[in-house]
């Protein structure tokens, strides 16, 4: 079976995020009020071949934690969908 | 009302993605087989104050298209959730 995976990698809460802070500071001057807690991160989408959803989830989670995120300062979130 | 917004920005299909291609090429040597169509992008999460969900969606969509993505080569996807 083939699954579509989507991994979102963001800095853990408490880790400074200069990119998000810079965007947030610029927003009022650009006409956007009422926006808070801006955090910037990375996202990855890919397709996984696996015999079932559990195996696909294990493979995608290991891939995310070993190669896409730095678990010391980042957390990843996985969404999986059968194709 | 306050809404949690999550914006995912990815290159449009057909636009070359060297980062995704490099990750995908490295995977077999790192023990990950059966992974294809790797695409790299960026993600942003933030909170929006707005009178209702429609207004929050309009504000977040405009913010994404004007400031977070380059609509010429990138597409953005918005998820909104009431807090």
Backbone of each chain as nested JSON, in Angstrom:
{
  "chains": [
    {"id": "A", "residues": [
      {"number": 1, "name": "UNK", "atoms": {"N": [0.844, -1.202, 0.0], "CA": [0.0, 0.0, 0.0], "C": [0.872, 1.242, 0.0]}},
      {"number": 2, "name": "UNK", "atoms": {"N": [0.279, 2.32, -0.502], "CA": [1.021, 3.577, -0.565], "C": [0.291, 4.636, 0.271]}},
      {"number": 3, "name": "UNK", "atoms": {"N": [1.065, 5.374, 1.042], "CA": [0.492, 6.402, 1.923], "C": [1.131, 7.749, 1.627]}},
      {"number": 4, "name": "UNK", "atoms": {"N": [0.315, 8.798, 1.717], "CA": [0.838, 10.163, 1.624], "C": [1.161, 10.622, 3.038]}},
      {"number": 5, "name": "UNK", "atoms": {"N": [2.395, 11.072, 3.254], "CA": [2.811, 11.539, 4.575], "C": [3.117, 13.021, 4.507]}},
      {"number": 6, "name": "UNK", "atoms": {"N": [2.8, 13.707, 5.584], "CA": [3.062, 15.121, 5.699], "C": [3.691, 15.329, 7.074]}},
      {"number": 7, "name": "UNK", "atoms": {"N": [4.902, 15.841, 7.108], "CA": [5.607, 16.042, 8.376], "C": [5.808, 17.536, 8.591]}},
      {"number": 8, "name": "UNK", "atoms": {"N": [5.413, 17.999, 9.756], "CA": [5.635, 19.397, 10.101], "C": [6.653, 19.439, 11.227]}},
      {"number": 9, "name": "UNK", "atoms": {"N": [7.71, 20.206, 11.035], "CA": [8.782, 20.304, 12.022], "C": [8.781, 21.716, 12.593]}},
      {"number": 10, "name": "UNK", "atoms": {"N": [8.638, 21.837, 13.895], "CA": [8.701, 23.161, 14.516], "C": [9.612, 23.127, 15.729]}},
      {"number": 11, "name": "UNK", "atoms": {"N": [10.169, 24.292, 16.038], "CA": [10.984, 24.4, 17.241], "C": [10.124, 24.095, 18.462]}},
      {"number": 12, "name": "UNK", "atoms": {"N": [10.727, 23.434, 19.439], "CA": [9.979, 23.142, 20.665], "C": [9.586, 24.442, 21.369]}},
      {"number": 13, "name": "UNK", "atoms": {"N": [8.469, 24.399, 22.127], "CA": [8.101, 25.59, 22.888], "C": [9.259, 25.976, 23.811]}},
      {"number": 14, "name": "UNK", "atoms": {"N": [9.549, 27.254, 23.894], "CA": [10.629, 27.717, 24.763], "C": [11.932, 27.936, 24.022]}},
      {"number": 15, "name": "UNK", "atoms": {"N": [12.087, 27.306, 22.847], "CA": [13.283, 27.527, 22.043], "C": [13.063, 28.808, 21.231]}},
      {"number": 16, "name": "UNK", "atoms": {"N": [14.028, 29.73, 21.28], "CA": [13.873, 31.016, 20.592], "C": [13.685, 30.811, 19.098]}},
      {"number": 17, "name": "UNK", "atoms": {"N": [12.766, 31.559, 18.518], "CA": [12.439, 31.44, 17.094], "C": [12.563, 32.83, 16.467]}},
      {"number": 18, "name": "UNK", "atoms": {"N": [13.77, 33.241, 16.087], "CA": [13.976, 34.597, 15.57], "C": [13.169, 34.874, 14.305]}},
      {"number": 19, "name": "UNK", "atoms": {"N": [13.001, 33.874, 13.443], "CA": [12.245, 34.11, 12.207], "C": [10.789, 34.441, 12.523]}},
      {"number": 20, "name": "UNK", "atoms": {"N": [10.17, 33.618, 13.382], "CA": [8.788, 33.878, 13.763], "C": [8.647, 35.215, 14.469]}},
      {"number": 21, "name": "UNK", "atoms": {"N": [9.592, 35.541, 15.357], "CA": [9.518, 36.803, 16.095], "C": [9.633, 37.99, 15.153]}},
      {"number": 22, "name": "UNK", "atoms": {"N": [10.499, 37.876, 14.138], "CA": [10.673, 38.972, 13.184], "C": [9.403, 39.184, 12.369]}},
      {"number": 23, "name": "UNK", "atoms": {"N": [8.787, 38.092, 11.906], "CA": [7.529, 38.21, 11.158], "C": [6.474, 38.87, 12.037]}},
      {"number": 24, "name": "UNK", "atoms": {"N": [6.371, 38.388, 13.275], "CA": [5.324, 38.919, 14.16], "C": [5.512, 40.413, 14.405]}},
      {"number": 25, "name": "UNK", "atoms": {"N": [6.758, 40.854, 14.603], "CA": [7.023, 42.271, 14.849], "C": [6.659, 43.13, 13.648]}},
      {"number": 26, "name": "UNK", "atoms": {"N": [6.796, 42.579, 12.438], "CA": [6.537, 43.369, 11.231], "C": [5.044, 43.493, 10.928]}},
      {"number": 27, "name": "UNK", "atoms": {"N": [4.216, 42.602, 11.477], "CA": [2.82, 42.528, 11.048], "C": [2.016, 43.811, 11.257]}},
      {"number": 28, "name": "UNK", "atoms": {"N": [2.068, 44.455, 12.442], "CA": [1.211, 45.644, 12.608], "C": [1.497, 46.721, 11.564]}},
      {"number": 29, "name": "UNK", "atoms": {"N": [2.768, 46.95, 11.233], "CA": [3.094, 47.979, 10.239], "C": [2.583, 47.592, 8.856]}},
      {"number": 30, "name": "UNK", "atoms": {"N": [2.324, 46.306, 8.638], "CA": [1.853, 45.843, 7.339], "C": [0.33, 45.7, 7.311]}},
      {"number": 31, "name": "UNK", "atoms": {"N": [-0.319, 46.122, 8.363], "CA": [-1.776, 46.126, 8.375], "C": [-2.417, 44.899, 8.993]}},
      {"number": 32, "name": "UNK", "atoms": {"N": [-1.629, 44.048, 9.636], "CA": [-2.21, 42.856, 10.258], "C": [-2.174, 42.993, 11.772]}},
      {"number": 33, "name": "UNK", "atoms": {"N": [-3.331, 43.311, 12.357], "CA": [-3.412, 43.383, 13.808], "C": [-4.003, 42.084, 14.332]}},
      {"number": 34, "name": "UNK", "atoms": {"N": [-3.807, 41.846, 15.616], "CA": [-4.444, 40.696, 16.25], "C": [-3.847, 39.366, 15.842]}},
      {"number": 35, "name": "UNK", "atoms": {"N": [-2.571, 39.352, 15.513], "CA": [-1.883, 38.093, 15.215], "C": [-0.792, 37.906, 16.263]}},
      {"number": 36, "name": "UNK", "atoms": {"N": [-0.735, 36.731, 16.878], "CA": [0.215, 36.509, 17.972], "C": [0.818, 35.108, 17.85]}},
      {"number": 37, "name": "UNK", "atoms": {"N": [1.85, 34.885, 18.621], "CA": [2.485, 33.568, 18.734], "C": [2.915, 32.991, 17.386]}},
      {"number": 38, "name": "UNK", "atoms": {"N": [3.488, 33.844, 16.535], "CA": [3.961, 33.359, 15.231], "C": [5.196, 32.469, 15.439]}},
      {"number": 39, "name": "UNK", "atoms": {"N": [5.137, 31.264, 14.891], "CA": [6.275, 30.342, 14.954], "C": [6.54, 29.842, 13.532]}},
      {"number": 40, "name": "UNK", "atoms": {"N": [7.795, 29.862, 13.136], "CA": [8.167, 29.397, 11.8], "C": [8.755, 27.989, 11.898]}},
      {"number": 41, "name": "UNK", "atoms": {"N": [8.517, 27.187, 10.897], "CA": [9.053, 25.83, 10.892], "C": [9.223, 25.338, 9.479]}},
      {"number": 42, "name": "UNK", "atoms": {"N": [9.377, 24.018, 9.335], "CA": [9.539, 23.439, 8.007], "C": [8.495, 22.349, 7.818]}},
      {"number": 43, "name": "UNK", "atoms": {"N": [8.191, 22.065, 6.569], "CA": [7.246, 20.984, 6.307], "C": [7.781, 20.115, 5.177]}},
      {"number": 44, "name": "UNK", "atoms": {"N": [7.427, 18.87, 5.215], "CA": [7.865, 17.925, 4.195], "C": [6.674, 17.062, 3.813]}},
      {"number": 45, "name": "UNK", "atoms": {"N": [6.526, 16.795, 2.525], "CA": [5.512, 15.828, 2.132], "C": [6.183, 14.764, 1.28]}},
      {"number": 46, "name": "UNK", "atoms": {"N": [5.745, 13.535, 1.44], "CA": [6.325, 12.445, 0.661], "C": [5.349, 11.268, 0.641]}},
      {"number": 47, "name": "UNK", "atoms": {"N": [5.697, 10.261, -0.156], "CA": [4.869, 9.059, -0.206], "C": [5.676, 7.872, 0.291]}},
      {"number": 48, "name": "UNK", "atoms": {"N": [5.005, 6.996, 1.045], "CA": [5.663, 5.844, 1.665], "C": [4.982, 4.569, 1.188]}},
      {"number": 49, "name": "UNK", "atoms": {"N": [5.781, 3.601, 0.771], "CA": [5.258, 2.259, 0.501], "C": [5.415, 1.416, 1.755]}},
      {"number": 50, "name": "UNK", "atoms": {"N": [4.333, 0.787, 2.2], "CA": [4.411, -0.064, 3.391], "C": [3.246, -1.04, 3.352]}},
      {"number": 51, "name": "UNK", "atoms": {"N": [3.391, -2.201, 4.038], "CA": [2.315, -3.208, 3.989], "C": [1.028, -2.747, 4.666]}},
      {"number": 52, "name": "UNK", "atoms": {"N": [1.122, -1.921, 5.703], "CA": [-0.097, -1.435, 6.356], "C": [0.176, -0.069, 6.987]}},
      {"number": 53, "name": "UNK", "atoms": {"N": [-0.864, 0.513, 7.58], "CA": [-0.727, 1.875, 8.089], "C": [0.251, 1.952, 9.254]}},
      {"number": 54, "name": "UNK", "atoms": {"N": [0.264, 0.914, 10.104], "CA": [1.191, 0.929, 11.245], "C": [2.635, 0.966, 10.772]}},
      {"number": 55, "name": "UNK", "atoms": {"N": [2.945, 0.133, 9.772], "CA": [4.324, 0.105, 9.257], "C": [4.674, 1.426, 8.596]}},
      {"number": 56, "name": "UNK", "atoms": {"N": [3.719, 2.015, 7.866], "CA": [3.978, 3.308, 7.216], "C": [4.232, 4.377, 8.261]}},
      {"number": 57, "name": "UNK", "atoms": {"N": [3.455, 4.341, 9.336], "CA": [3.609, 5.345, 10.393], "C": [4.976, 5.186, 11.076]}},
      {"number": 58, "name": "UNK", "atoms": {"N": [5.388, 3.948, 11.326], "CA": [6.695, 3.736, 11.952], "C": [7.811, 4.26, 11.056]}},
      {"number": 59, "name": "UNK", "atoms": {"N": [7.727, 3.925, 9.757], "CA": [8.782, 4.347, 8.841], "C": [8.832, 5.872, 8.736]}},
      {"number": 60, "name": "UNK", "atoms": {"N": [7.672, 6.495, 8.604], "CA": [7.643, 7.956, 8.445], "C": [8.102, 8.653, 9.726]}},
      {"number": 61, "name": "UNK", "atoms": {"N": [7.721, 8.099, 10.883], "CA": [8.136, 8.711, 12.15], "C": [9.644, 8.613, 12.333]}},
      {"number": 62, "name": "UNK", "atoms": {"N": [10.204, 7.445, 11.989], "CA": [11.656, 7.274, 12.139], "C": [12.391, 8.208, 11.179]}},
      {"number": 63, "name": "UNK", "atoms": {"N": [11.893, 8.284, 9.95], "CA": [12.489, 9.185, 8.958], "C": [12.452, 10.634, 9.469]}},
      {"number": 64, "name": "UNK", "atoms": {"N": [11.303, 11.038, 10.009], "CA": [11.174, 12.415, 10.496], "C": [12.135, 12.676, 11.645]}},
      {"number": 65, "name": "UNK", "atoms": {"N": [12.195, 11.738, 12.604], "CA": [13.015, 11.985, 13.794], "C": [14.501, 11.868, 13.508]}},
      {"number": 66, "name": "UNK", "atoms": {"N": [14.874, 11.008, 12.54], "CA": [16.301, 10.836, 12.271], "C": [16.831, 11.83, 11.255]}},
      {"number": 67, "name": "UNK", "atoms": {"N": [16.007, 12.206, 10.267], "CA": [16.55, 12.978, 9.148], "C": [15.943, 14.349, 8.96]}},
      {"number": 68, "name": "UNK", "atoms": {"N": [14.699, 14.535, 9.326], "CA": [14.048, 15.806, 9.003], "C": [14.068, 16.78, 10.169]}},
      {"number": 69, "name": "UNK", "atoms": {"N": [14.024, 16.261, 11.394], "CA": [14.008, 17.137, 12.567], "C": [15.248, 16.891, 13.42]}},
      {"number": 70, "name": "UNK", "atoms": {"N": [15.597, 17.865, 14.203], "CA": [16.611, 17.709, 15.248], "C": [15.867, 17.591, 16.575]}},
      {"number": 71, "name": "UNK", "atoms": {"N": [15.718, 16.347, 17.085], "CA": [14.835, 16.145, 18.242], "C": [15.269, 16.912, 19.491]}},
      {"number": 72, "name": "UNK", "atoms": {"N": [16.511, 17.389, 19.531], "CA": [16.954, 18.148, 20.702], "C": [16.183, 19.46, 20.812]}},
      {"number": 73, "name": "UNK", "atoms": {"N": [15.974, 20.118, 19.679], "CA": [15.322, 21.431, 19.732], "C": [14.018, 21.473, 18.931]}},
      {"number": 74, "name": "UNK", "atoms": {"N": [13.718, 20.409, 18.19], "CA": [12.531, 20.455, 17.338], "C": [11.583, 19.306, 17.638]}},
      {"number": 75, "name": "UNK", "atoms": {"N": [10.31, 19.537, 17.35], "CA": [9.329, 18.457, 17.454], "C": [8.682, 18.291, 16.083]}},
      {"number": 76, "name": "UNK", "atoms": {"N": [8.289, 17.063, 15.774], "CA": [7.671, 16.841, 14.467], "C": [6.272, 16.263, 14.659]}},
      {"number": 77, "name": "UNK", "atoms": {"N": [5.437, 16.542, 13.694], "CA": [4.049, 16.105, 13.72], "C": [3.786, 15.421, 12.4]}},
      {"number": 78, "name": "UNK", "atoms": {"N": [3.192, 14.239, 12.436], "CA": [3.004, 13.443, 11.223], "C": [1.518, 13.285, 10.916]}},
      {"number": 79, "name": "UNK", "atoms": {"N": [1.173, 13.508, 9.641], "CA": [-0.173, 13.16, 9.171], "C": [-0.025, 12.137, 8.062]}},
      {"number": 80, "name": "UNK", "atoms": {"N": [-0.833, 11.085, 8.123], "CA": [-0.716, 9.993, 7.163], "C": [-2.077, 9.746, 6.533]}},
      {"number": 81, "name": "UNK", "atoms": {"N": [-2.065, 9.46, 5.252], "CA": [-3.333, 9.251, 4.546], "C": [-3.114, 8.176, 3.499]}},
      {"number": 82, "name": "UNK", "atoms": {"N": [-3.977, 7.177, 3.45], "CA": [-3.843, 6.115, 2.448], "C": [-4.161, 6.677, 1.066]}},
      {"number": 83, "name": "UNK", "atoms": {"N": [-3.395, 6.232, 0.056], "CA": [-3.639, 6.715, -1.31], "C": [-4.417, 5.661, -2.107]}}
    ]},
    {"id": "B", "residues": [
      {"number": 1, "name": "UNK", "atoms": {"N": [-13.089, 36.449, 19.113], "CA": [-12.699, 35.037, 19.189], "C": [-11.257, 34.872, 18.727]}},
      {"number": 2, "name": "UNK", "atoms": {"N": [-10.646, 33.829, 19.234], "CA": [-9.256, 33.571, 18.874], "C": [-9.167, 32.214, 18.168]}},
      {"number": 3, "name": "UNK", "atoms": {"N": [-8.385, 32.185, 17.092], "CA": [-8.243, 30.966, 16.3], "C": [-6.766, 30.596, 16.178]}},
      {"number": 4, "name": "UNK", "atoms": {"N": [-6.486, 29.299, 16.191], "CA": [-5.132, 28.824, 15.909], "C": [-5.042, 28.556, 14.416]}},
      {"number": 5, "name": "UNK", "atoms": {"N": [-4.052, 29.164, 13.761], "CA": [-3.873, 28.974, 12.321], "C": [-2.564, 28.255, 12.072]}},
      {"number": 6, "name": "UNK", "atoms": {"N": [-2.577, 27.422, 11.059], "CA": [-1.398, 26.676, 10.651], "C": [-1.316, 26.814, 9.133]}},
      {"number": 7, "name": "UNK", "atoms": {"N": [-0.23, 27.369, 8.643], "CA": [-0.062, 27.581, 7.211], "C": [1.102, 26.739, 6.726]}},
      {"number": 8, "name": "UNK", "atoms": {"N": [0.86, 25.968, 5.682], "CA": [1.933, 25.181, 5.088], "C": [2.205, 25.746, 3.704]}},
      {"number": 9, "name": "UNK", "atoms": {"N": [3.45, 26.068, 3.437], "CA": [3.846, 26.659, 2.165], "C": [4.726, 25.66, 1.427]}},
      {"number": 10, "name": "UNK", "atoms": {"N": [4.317, 25.283, 0.227], "CA": [5.147, 24.37, -0.566], "C": [5.288, 24.896, -1.982]}},
      {"number": 11, "name": "UNK", "atoms": {"N": [6.372, 24.511, -2.605], "CA": [6.561, 24.883, -4.006], "C": [5.444, 24.262, -4.841]}},
      {"number": 12, "name": "UNK", "atoms": {"N": [4.986, 24.982, -5.863], "CA": [3.946, 24.447, -6.734], "C": [4.467, 23.21, -7.467]}},
      {"number": 13, "name": "UNK", "atoms": {"N": [3.558, 22.297, -7.803], "CA": [3.987, 21.125, -8.583], "C": [4.662, 21.592, -9.871]}},
      {"number": 14, "name": "UNK", "atoms": {"N": [5.758, 20.978, -10.215], "CA": [6.463, 21.352, -11.437], "C": [7.616, 22.299, -11.185]}},
      {"number": 15, "name": "UNK", "atoms": {"N": [7.615, 22.993, -10.04], "CA": [8.742, 23.862, -9.7], "C": [9.822, 22.981, -9.052]}},
      {"number": 16, "name": "UNK", "atoms": {"N": [11.056, 23.104, -9.539], "CA": [12.137, 22.257, -9.035], "C": [12.35, 22.471, -7.542]}},
      {"number": 17, "name": "UNK", "atoms": {"N": [12.553, 21.371, -6.822], "CA": [12.728, 21.412, -5.368], "C": [14.03, 20.7, -5.02]}},
      {"number": 18, "name": "UNK", "atoms": {"N": [15.165, 21.408, -5.101], "CA": [16.462, 20.754, -4.885], "C": [16.598, 20.157, -3.49]}},
      {"number": 19, "name": "UNK", "atoms": {"N": [16.009, 20.796, -2.472], "CA": [16.141, 20.268, -1.11], "C": [15.425, 18.913, -0.999]}},
      {"number": 20, "name": "UNK", "atoms": {"N": [14.187, 18.87, -1.498], "CA": [13.447, 17.613, -1.456], "C": [14.144, 16.526, -2.269]}},
      {"number": 21, "name": "UNK", "atoms": {"N": [14.667, 16.904, -3.448], "CA": [15.337, 15.927, -4.309], "C": [16.589, 15.375, -3.633]}},
      {"number": 22, "name": "UNK", "atoms": {"N": [17.327, 16.242, -2.928], "CA": [18.547, 15.806, -2.255], "C": [18.225, 14.835, -1.126]}},
      {"number": 23, "name": "UNK", "atoms": {"N": [17.18, 15.16, -0.338], "CA": [16.769, 14.25, 0.742], "C": [16.373, 12.903, 0.153]}},
      {"number": 24, "name": "UNK", "atoms": {"N": [15.565, 12.942, -0.922], "CA": [15.068, 11.694, -1.501], "C": [16.216, 10.825, -2.021]}},
      {"number": 25, "name": "UNK", "atoms": {"N": [17.216, 11.463, -2.643], "CA": [18.355, 10.708, -3.165], "C": [19.161, 10.048, -2.053]}},
      {"number": 26, "name": "UNK", "atoms": {"N": [19.185, 10.671, -0.871], "CA": [20.001, 10.151, 0.226], "C": [19.323, 8.998, 0.966]}},
      {"number": 27, "name": "UNK", "atoms": {"N": [18.007, 8.867, 0.83], "CA": [17.266, 7.947, 1.685], "C": [17.68, 6.474, 1.559]}},
      {"number": 28, "name": "UNK", "atoms": {"N": [17.827, 5.916, 0.335], "CA": [18.157, 4.49, 0.263], "C": [19.451, 4.144, 0.995]}},
      {"number": 29, "name": "UNK", "atoms": {"N": [20.461, 5.001, 0.889], "CA": [21.734, 4.733, 1.565], "C": [21.59, 4.806, 3.083]}},
      {"number": 30, "name": "UNK", "atoms": {"N": [20.559, 5.472, 3.562], "CA": [20.339, 5.628, 5.002], "C": [19.348, 4.589, 5.53]}},
      {"number": 31, "name": "UNK", "atoms": {"N": [18.938, 3.658, 4.654], "CA": [18.092, 2.566, 5.113], "C": [16.602, 2.787, 4.913]}},
      {"number": 32, "name": "UNK", "atoms": {"N": [16.224, 3.839, 4.189], "CA": [14.802, 4.074, 3.96], "C": [14.456, 3.794, 2.5]}},
      {"number": 33, "name": "UNK", "atoms": {"N": [13.833, 2.643, 2.271], "CA": [13.383, 2.326, 0.92], "C": [11.897, 2.63, 0.803]}},
      {"number": 34, "name": "UNK", "atoms": {"N": [11.436, 2.749, -0.432], "CA": [10.003, 2.913, -0.65], "C": [9.491, 4.293, -0.263]}},
      {"number": 35, "name": "UNK", "atoms": {"N": [10.331, 5.296, -0.351], "CA": [9.885, 6.67, -0.102], "C": [10.057, 7.46, -1.397]}},
      {"number": 36, "name": "UNK", "atoms": {"N": [9.02, 8.179, -1.821], "CA": [9.068, 8.88, -3.101], "C": [8.413, 10.253, -2.982]}},
      {"number": 37, "name": "UNK", "atoms": {"N": [8.618, 11.062, -4.009], "CA": [7.972, 12.381, -4.109], "C": [8.209, 13.268, -2.89]}},
      {"number": 38, "name": "UNK", "atoms": {"N": [9.442, 13.264, -2.396], "CA": [9.768, 14.125, -1.248], "C": [9.768, 15.587, -1.687]}},
      {"number": 39, "name": "UNK", "atoms": {"N": [8.996, 16.401, -0.996], "CA": [8.958, 17.839, -1.269], "C": [9.189, 18.576, 0.044]}},
      {"number": 40, "name": "UNK", "atoms": {"N": [10.062, 19.56, 0.027], "CA": [10.346, 20.341, 1.23], "C": [9.606, 21.665, 1.166]}},
      {"number": 41, "name": "UNK", "atoms": {"N": [9.18, 22.155, 2.29], "CA": [8.492, 23.443, 2.332], "C": [8.663, 24.089, 3.684]}},
      {"number": 42, "name": "UNK", "atoms": {"N": [7.829, 25.073, 3.952], "CA": [7.889, 25.775, 5.231], "C": [6.525, 25.746, 5.892]}},
      {"number": 43, "name": "UNK", "atoms": {"N": [6.518, 25.868, 7.201], "CA": [5.248, 25.901, 7.909], "C": [5.278, 27.031, 8.932]}},
      {"number": 44, "name": "UNK", "atoms": {"N": [4.122, 27.566, 9.212], "CA": [3.985, 28.663, 10.162], "C": [2.76, 28.386, 11.019]}},
      {"number": 45, "name": "UNK", "atoms": {"N": [2.863, 28.631, 12.307], "CA": [1.668, 28.567, 13.147], "C": [1.546, 29.885, 13.891]}},
      {"number": 46, "name": "UNK", "atoms": {"N": [0.329, 30.33, 14.068], "CA": [0.09, 31.585, 14.779], "C": [-1.354, 31.623, 15.258]}},
      {"number": 47, "name": "UNK", "atoms": {"N": [-1.657, 32.634, 16.05], "CA": [-3.015, 32.807, 16.543], "C": [-3.584, 34.105, 15.992]}},
      {"number": 48, "name": "UNK", "atoms": {"N": [-4.862, 34.075, 15.622], "CA": [-5.538, 35.218, 15.01], "C": [-6.743, 35.61, 15.853]}},
      {"number": 49, "name": "UNK", "atoms": {"N": [-6.865, 36.885, 16.137], "CA": [-8.091, 37.412, 16.753], "C": [-9.012, 37.895, 15.652]}},
      {"number": 50, "name": "UNK", "atoms": {"N": [-10.263, 37.443, 15.656], "CA": [-11.217, 37.875, 14.637], "C": [-12.624, 37.643, 15.179]}},
      {"number": 51, "name": "UNK", "atoms": {"N": [-13.604, 38.401, 14.666], "CA": [-14.964, 38.271, 15.189], "C": [-15.608, 36.911, 14.892]}},
      {"number": 52, "name": "UNK", "atoms": {"N": [-15.256, 36.294, 13.762], "CA": [-15.815, 34.977, 13.468], "C": [-14.844, 34.195, 12.582]}},
      {"number": 53, "name": "UNK", "atoms": {"N": [-15.201, 32.947, 12.282], "CA": [-14.267, 32.097, 11.558], "C": [-13.998, 32.608, 10.147]}},
      {"number": 54, "name": "UNK", "atoms": {"N": [-15.031, 33.166, 9.491], "CA": [-14.84, 33.698, 8.136], "C": [-13.818, 34.809, 8.115]}},
      {"number": 55, "name": "UNK", "atoms": {"N": [-13.922, 35.72, 9.087], "CA": [-12.98, 36.839, 9.145], "C": [-11.57, 36.334, 9.456]}},
      {"number": 56, "name": "UNK", "atoms": {"N": [-11.475, 35.365, 10.357], "CA": [-10.165, 34.814, 10.695], "C": [-9.534, 34.144, 9.474]}},
      {"number": 57, "name": "UNK", "atoms": {"N": [-10.352, 33.436, 8.714], "CA": [-9.85, 32.746, 7.521], "C": [-9.375, 33.752, 6.477]}},
      {"number": 58, "name": "UNK", "atoms": {"N": [-10.146, 34.832, 6.284], "CA": [-9.723, 35.859, 5.318], "C": [-8.403, 36.494, 5.747]}},
      {"number": 59, "name": "UNK", "atoms": {"N": [-8.294, 36.829, 7.05], "CA": [-7.076, 37.483, 7.521], "C": [-5.865, 36.542, 7.38]}},
      {"number": 60, "name": "UNK", "atoms": {"N": [-6.043, 35.286, 7.77], "CA": [-4.922, 34.349, 7.709], "C": [-4.531, 34.042, 6.261]}},
      {"number": 61, "name": "UNK", "atoms": {"N": [-5.522, 33.951, 5.374], "CA": [-5.225, 33.679, 3.966], "C": [-4.475, 34.843, 3.339]}},
      {"number": 62, "name": "UNK", "atoms": {"N": [-4.9, 36.076, 3.653], "CA": [-4.224, 37.251, 3.093], "C": [-2.79, 37.338, 3.622]}},
      {"number": 63, "name": "UNK", "atoms": {"N": [-2.64, 37.075, 4.926], "CA": [-1.308, 37.086, 5.532], "C": [-0.406, 36.051, 4.847]}},
      {"number": 64, "name": "UNK", "atoms": {"N": [-0.947, 34.847, 4.641], "CA": [-0.159, 33.782, 4.019], "C": [0.245, 34.161, 2.597]}},
      {"number": 65, "name": "UNK", "atoms": {"N": [-0.715, 34.675, 1.816], "CA": [-0.422, 34.958, 0.411], "C": [0.455, 36.19, 0.243]}},
      {"number": 66, "name": "UNK", "atoms": {"N": [0.34, 37.167, 1.149], "CA": [1.137, 38.384, 0.987], "C": [2.5, 38.279, 1.629]}},
      {"number": 67, "name": "UNK", "atoms": {"N": [2.613, 37.556, 2.754], "CA": [3.849, 37.636, 3.532], "C": [4.577, 36.312, 3.691]}},
      {"number": 68, "name": "UNK", "atoms": {"N": [3.853, 35.205, 3.701], "CA": [4.523, 33.943, 4.018], "C": [4.897, 33.156, 2.767]}},
      {"number": 69, "name": "UNK", "atoms": {"N": [4.109, 33.278, 1.709], "CA": [4.38, 32.523, 0.484], "C": [4.651, 33.484, -0.67]}},
      {"number": 70, "name": "UNK", "atoms": {"N": [5.35, 32.999, -1.647], "CA": [5.507, 33.708, -2.923], "C": [4.555, 33.032, -3.908]}},
      {"number": 71, "name": "UNK", "atoms": {"N": [3.383, 33.649, -4.163], "CA": [2.346, 32.951, -4.952], "C": [2.778, 32.593, -6.371]}},
      {"number": 72, "name": "UNK", "atoms": {"N": [3.846, 33.205, -6.87], "CA": [4.316, 32.865, -8.217], "C": [4.81, 31.421, -8.262]}},
      {"number": 73, "name": "UNK", "atoms": {"N": [5.544, 31.015, -7.231], "CA": [6.112, 29.664, -7.264], "C": [5.626, 28.781, -6.124]}},
      {"number": 74, "name": "UNK", "atoms": {"N": [4.897, 29.357, -5.17], "CA": [4.512, 28.566, -4.001], "C": [2.993, 28.56, -3.824]}},
      {"number": 75, "name": "UNK", "atoms": {"N": [2.504, 27.505, -3.194], "CA": [1.095, 27.459, -2.824], "C": [1.013, 27.288, -1.31]}},
      {"number": 76, "name": "UNK", "atoms": {"N": [-0.038, 27.842, -0.719], "CA": [-0.165, 27.718, 0.727], "C": [-1.475, 27.026, 1.07]}},
      {"number": 77, "name": "UNK", "atoms": {"N": [-1.453, 26.355, 2.196], "CA": [-2.616, 25.601, 2.668], "C": [-2.868, 26.056, 4.101]}},
      {"number": 78, "name": "UNK", "atoms": {"N": [-4.104, 26.363, 4.414], "CA": [-4.421, 26.915, 5.732], "C": [-5.308, 25.961, 6.511]}},
      {"number": 79, "name": "UNK", "atoms": {"N": [-4.965, 25.742, 7.782], "CA": [-5.852, 25.028, 8.699], "C": [-6.182, 25.961, 9.843]}},
      {"number": 80, "name": "UNK", "atoms": {"N": [-7.462, 26.036, 10.191], "CA": [-7.9, 26.974, 11.211], "C": [-8.69, 26.205, 12.265]}},
      {"number": 81, "name": "UNK", "atoms": {"N": [-8.5, 26.58, 13.525], "CA": [-9.179, 25.871, 14.605], "C": [-9.537, 26.896, 15.683]}},
      {"number": 82, "name": "UNK", "atoms": {"N": [-10.77, 26.905, 16.137], "CA": [-11.174, 27.842, 17.193], "C": [-10.508, 27.451, 18.511]}},
      {"number": 83, "name": "UNK", "atoms": {"N": [-10.087, 28.443, 19.269], "CA": [-9.449, 28.155, 20.567], "C": [-10.451, 28.368, 21.707]}}
    ]}
  ]
}
